[in-house]
Amino acid sequence: MVSFKMFVLTLALYLLQGAGTSLIKLNNNGYEDVVIAIDPDVEEDENLIQQIKDMVSEASTYLYEATEKRFYFKGVSILIPKTWQTKPDYEPPKLETYKNADILIEVPNPPGNDVPRTDQFGQCGEMGERIHLTPDIISGKKLEAYGPPGRILVHEWAHLRWGVFEEYNEEERFYQSGGKYKKLICSEAITGINRAYSCSGGSCSFGTCRSDPKTGKPKKECLFVPDKVQNEKASIMFMQSIDSVVEFCTEKNHNKEAPNAHNRKCDLRSTWEVIQDSQDYKTSTPMTEAQPPQPSFSLKQIRERVLCLVLDKSGSMSLEDRLNRLHQASKLFLLQIIEKASWVGMVTFDSAASVQSELVQIETDAQRDTLISKLPAVASGGTSICSGLRSAFTVIGKKFSTDGSEIVLLTDGEDNTISTCFDEVKQSGAIIHTVALGTSAAKELEKLSDMTGGVKTFSTDTTQSNGLIDAFSALSSGNGLITQRSIQLESTGATLSNGEWMNGTIIVDNTVGNDTLFLVTWTEQQPQMFVSDPSGKTYDNFSVDANFKMAYLQIPNTAKDGIWTYSLTSSAQTLTLTVTSRAANPNVPPITVDSKMNKDTNTFPNPMVVYAEVRQGSLPITGATVTALIESADGTTVTLELLDNGAGADAYKNDGVYSRYFTAYKTNGRYSLKVRALQGANTQRSRPQVNGALYIPGWVENGEIKMNPPKPEISEDEIQANMQSFSRTALGGSFIVSNITSGCIADVFPPNQILDLEANIEDDHINLTWTAPGDDYDNGRAQKYIIRMSKDIIKLREDFDNALQVNTTDLIPSDANSKEVFVFKPENFTIENGTTIFLAIKAADKVNLTSPLSNIARASQSIPPSEDSSSPSGVSISTIVLSVVGAVIAMQVSHCVKLYT
């Protein structure tokens, strides 16, 4: 067993996964601007860089062949940690950061756990987040277990770029078809043998593969061991490690019956069919050359953070208390968010720009205070965004190249000349983070972030939402270690009546506590402020900035873990409270929340999806209460509970990614996303789910079985050790919605697709279960269900409306996300030995908009033949089997024993 302590000791990088962060471009069949980042925890090894180059070169040729000469790797940047030795051929990064890295090379966590994986939040055909590989994978040390590094990369690339899924299933290695168990492989022409493999006390053995005498199901230790020498060419998403496999499954050889993730999520389509539906495929044509061009590589080493604040002080900043709020947010950024040793400069602008501070490397509190004193105090004049940017380029250029530097640009004004400096922005190599304040901020502002890979944020003039402070709090370094990142524990506000109190609690868990700061702002006059720690000690020694209506309390040393309380009271006004902290232990990653929308721009009536990922290092946190607060330009806030239930918008159950559809649009324009996460009654750490290359248990060579070492196990008890209550808030950036018409918005959203339909047979009845959709995707309540059945899975999928309909007169839909149960006796179907029935469902709302077809569930009943002499019972017993092909997979069988050869 590997201890949990070892599991979390590996430091995790801050990898905020905002929508569209990847820099990848497809240019004349070649993928350019692919970013591969080496984690700072990886021990310096000059050979690793060459091994990465070799892996990509091998992958490029393999990808070219697998896609029929359509795609290859053209240009790759390798990010090298700042802690590694500097070399003449290492350039400074431009737009490449750990935030937008497509492939992360990291230390295995726990040690020995080298499983390649790709983070995927979305559904079939949607791009993934990033690929995770280890040095041993890249060096070829895991060749027997996972195959050559280049082939592994192509397998993961298909997850990342085209949104396909696994064609294997380690939980269900066999499935029932036609009354018999079949090994789950794709394609079915792959050869090998089934053997039981078990390890105990440091030694392992294999033998005949048997079924469980109590359930009839093949025992857990029953594995498929492939032949080393094969002739079959497919499929890469099943077992790319086989030498002969050079193709993705196509419609001709795809195993549609296999209960795997790809069939569940992609409607029984083959991997190649999904790839053909991608934008990459539709906008490219095959090349004619026998081999692709060789990839080019750039080596780029991380350096100190170099950042310039570019702040609007035009006349409109005097409205709605904007200049005051700018001062509050910027002061928090300079006090708490910007990391030590960073270089910071400051430019202000109206119709012209002024340099307030050249670059200063932050080493002391006095330097922070000096920068704070330069913040603008008076607002006047027009708005010239390009003047501010040009001055920032000059400030940075006096000490450093602008490549890879950062600019935080805040503005509230319109500027129809902003496009005149777009070319300069592109050439600068600087990353521009934009903060749009109010409803009139320049419409083209976000283009600056889009073209440079920066963060986009938006704040309304509603003080209570604390949006501007949240925007600046979200600007931690894209290249910083998670243990150095400022983490927001709370962000809240309230509008009080005379003498009313604003009371609440903050949970400081044992993963945070260093550099903890309480920030209070007000709109009229200073409130009374009290903070108490878990032992009851009260703090009221706030540092007050009366001019800009704010005060902060810095907790000395490490804040005690437990429940902290705050109490604020004042005359009638609006108060806000923000609490930030950092990791308590540099060797233990803190619990983090990262959030995003599935896209940055949207046109009504298309839905959007909210994602929030809650983790501690590599471990997902499940069972938390996660809430999204989405604020529109008019100041209206919509609250959504996000779910990790594997239904509706959520791709996987209990993977630490909480999701929900968003359809409650209020107005055209900018929206802001904020997420709050709290420990719930069933909150716990979970094992990381893996979407990645299959671990090969062993090979059959010349009739001899050669087994690989088993994968390391993780102690479940130690995973849950020291799990404490926690609270977090996180900004998920901004997005823009258009095409909303004024007046009443018609019902244009159907119920969401059902993807967890399950079925089983009891006597002569069929039991169905699924998660209820809503009236509008996963919100509200559907009006009715349409259930149909067939003995032919393909006919049911392709001609659902003409399949036999089940009587659902008495079936009344429950509220969205409830568990539905429906039991019925099929008409015109006789349930007997060998019977297989396929079922699917649609939901309809009150205006008869219907959901897409659900996954297809299969209910089978079979009676196995009499057992041979090796059977302990020698009795033939009826077996009821459930196998879900289109979504969730399960198998249930009664008592029998079988041999599998």
Disulfide bonds with the S-S distance in Angstrom:
Cys124-Cys266 2.08
Cys199-Cys204 1.94
Cys209-Cys222 1.34
Cys386-Cys421 2.16
